[in-house]
């Protein structure tokens, strides 16, 4: 691990603090590259984490378009949530240039990364996964679910299915809270049950709904457009497998209402507001 030199290419909630962090720990430990090829050239391992498939494609195109960049022995790790076929295509592209590619989506918000509580899902060559292990458990992650082999798309499949479970469960939490309020039980009592029975992130979602965080915050924790992108990928995977995901259709319909209400700043917890509005209440509680 000490011999590795790591580059980080990131945007959004995880990437926005990268420059400030690099400055804070000193130039003898971290520097800010001015271009993507410069960052990759100086690193032995490059981590990428961006919001969608298009952003990832742009970064990979920038890397492979620089003919002076020697990618031999470079390890490029993508932590973005993208369609499995995107991961497979990028794997083929980088392999042609001599690089090793690992698809490595992660489960967990930025605060979970800070606490070393993420779940990481690396897929690709076993030796490359082994090389990355020192950066995972005990550092950024509480668990690793490796998928060694040539099909790097399996990691993205698991990430999309996992995010679908999360988003559908958030919708179910929101639906229960609204019904509890309208039926006279009280949202607070249902909130207590969620804390007692489920706990963890879904209890935090319930808190954010009941306390109004979903309509008060300036920046989303999980942006509506990114959530809908994930559900779209899930729908695509299901169609290829000969399935229909009705629960995804329900959740996506509510997320469309969140987008209408809050625009790009809409957060997935806003499905609570969308269900409230559909049920005759105000979107904002």
N, C-alpha and C positions, 0 to 999 in steps of 0.2 A: 504493500500500500504506500509506503514511504517513497518508493521509486516512481510512483505514478504522478503524472501532472494532469490535472483535471480542468476541463473547460465546461462552462455552463452557459447554455443558450436558452433563455427563458423569458416568458411574458406573463402578464396577468398576475393573479394573487401570489403565485409562487415566485415568479421572476422579477416582480416589480422592485423587490428590495435588494436584488443582486448587486447592483452598482454601489449602493450605500454600504452594504455589508463588506464588499471588497475594500472600499476606502477605510472602513472602520478597523479592519484587522491589519492594515499596513501593507505597503508596497513590497515588502520582503516576503510576504506570504500570498498575496493576491494582486493581480493587475487587471485593468479593464481593457479588453481588446477593442480596437476601433472598427474592425470588420470581422465577419464570420470566418473567412479563410484564415485570417491571422490567429483567431482563437483556436481553430482546429489544428493549424500547423504547429502551435506551441504545446499542444496537449497530447497525451497518450490515450486518454479517455475523454470523450465529449458527451456530455449529457444534454439532451434537448427536451424541453417541456413547453409546448405551445397549445393554443386553444382549439385548433381544428386542423383538418386534413390539408386545407389550402395553405395555411401558415407553415405547416411541416414541409409540404412540397416545395414551397419557396426557399426554405432553408437548404433542403437537400439539393435543389437545382443550383443554388449559389455555390455550394461546396463542390459539386461535380463539374461545374462550369469553369472552375479555376484549374487550368491544365498544369499549372506549376505546383499544385498542391499534391504532395505524395501521401496517399492514403494507406499505403502498405503498412501493416501492423497497427493501424489506428483502430480503436474500438469506439464505435458510435452507438450510444444508448438513447432510445427514444422513450420518454415517460409520458407522452401525450396520449389523450384518449381519441383514437382514430378508428376508422373502419379496418377490419382485419385485412382486407385486400390492399389497403394503403400500406400497411406494415409489410405485407408480402412483396409488394412492388418495390418499396424502398430497399428492402433486403436484397433483392435481385440487382438493383441499380448499384448499390454500394459494394456488393460482392464483386461485381465486374471491375470495379476500380481498386480492388485489393483490400478493402476495409472489412472489418468484422462488424456485423450489426446485431444488436440485441433489442427486441421490443420489450419494454419494461414499464407498462402502466402501473400506476400506484393508486391505492385506496387511502384517502385521508386528506383532510383540509390542511392548509399551511401550519396551523397551530399543532397538528398531530405530527407533522414533520419535525417541528421544533422540539417536540417531546419524545421523538424517536418511536412514535406509535403507528406509523404507516404500515400497510401491507403492500409488499412489492411482488410483482408477477413477471419475472424475467423469462423470456423465451429465446432460444437460439442455441449456439454451440455450448456444450457443457463446460469446456475449458474457459470460455468467455464468461459464463455465469459464475464459475468459481473465482475468476479474477475480480468480479464485482462484489463478491460476498463481504469483504471487509468494509464496504460502504453501506451495507444494509443493516442486518440485525445488530442491535446494540448501538447503532449510530443514528439512522433515520427510520428504521423499521422495527416493529415488534415481531413480524413474521415474514417469511419468504415462501412463495408458492412457485417453485421453478417448473418450467415446461421445456426441458431440453429436447433438441431435435431441430429439424430443418424448417418446420412450419411455425414461423414466428407469429403468424396471425392468430394462433390459439390464445396468446396472451391478451390480444385486443378483444377476442371473443369473450373471454372471461370478464374483462373490464366492462365491456358493454352490457353483458348480462348482469353483472353486479350493480352497475349504475341504474339499470332498469329496475332491479329489485328495490334499490334505495328510493328512486323517484316514485315508484308505485306505492311504496310504504308511506312516504311523506304525504301522498295524496290521501291515503287511507286514514292517517293520523288527522289530517285536516278535516276530512269528512266527518269523522267521529266527534271532533271538537265542535263543529257547527251543529250537528245533531244533538249533542249534549246540551248546548246552549238553547236551542229552539224547543227541545222537548221538556225542559225544566230541570234536568239533572244538574246542569251547570258545567261550563267548560273547565272550571277549576278542579272539579271532582274527577273528570275524565283525564285531565292533565296529571293529577296525582296517581291515577291508576297506571298511566303510561310510565311514569317514573318508577313505580313499584314493580310493574311487570316486565317492562322492556329496558328502561334506563338507557345509558349510552347516547349515541347521536340522535336517536328518534325522540328521546326525552328533551334534548336540546332544541330540536325542531318544534316540539310542542310548546316549549317556553317562548321561542321566538315568535310563534303565532299568537299565543295568548297575550304576550307583552307588547305586541305590535311592532316588533323589530322588522317584520317583513315589509312594512310600508314606511318605516322611519329611516332606515339606513341609507346612506348616500351611495355606497358601492355594494353590489351583491356579493354574497359569499359563494353562491353557485348561480351564475347568470342564466337567465331564461333561455337565451339563444343557444348556449352550450348544452343545456339540458335537452332542448328540443333536437339538437344535433345528435346527441346520444340515443334518444328515442328513435330518431330516423334511422340510425345505423342498426338498432335492434330490429326495427321493422324490416329492413333490408335482409338481415341475416335470417329472420323468420321466414320471409317469402322464399328465399333460396332453399330453405328446409321444408317448404310446403306447409307452413303454419301461419296462423293469424294471431296476433297478440292484442286481444280486445282491451286488456287493462292498460296497455300502452296508449291505445286510442283515447281512452278516457282521460288519462293523465295529460296527454298532449293537448287535448281540447281545452283543459283548464289552463295549461301553460300559455296557450294562445290568448286567453283572456288576460292573463298576467301581462303579456307583452302589450296588449291594447291599453291597459291601465298605466303601466310604468315604463314602457319602451325598453331600451337596451339595459336599463338599470334594474329591471325586474329580477326578483330572486325566486328560486323555486319554492320557498316557503310561502310565496304569494298565492299558491293554489288555495290556501286558506281563505284569502280575500276573494278569490274567484268563486269559490263554493259559497261563501257568505252572500255574495252579490246574487248568485243564482237562486239562493234560498230566501231572498227578500230583505237581506240585511245590507248595511253599508260595506263596501270593500274594505275600508279602513276600520279597524275595531276601536 
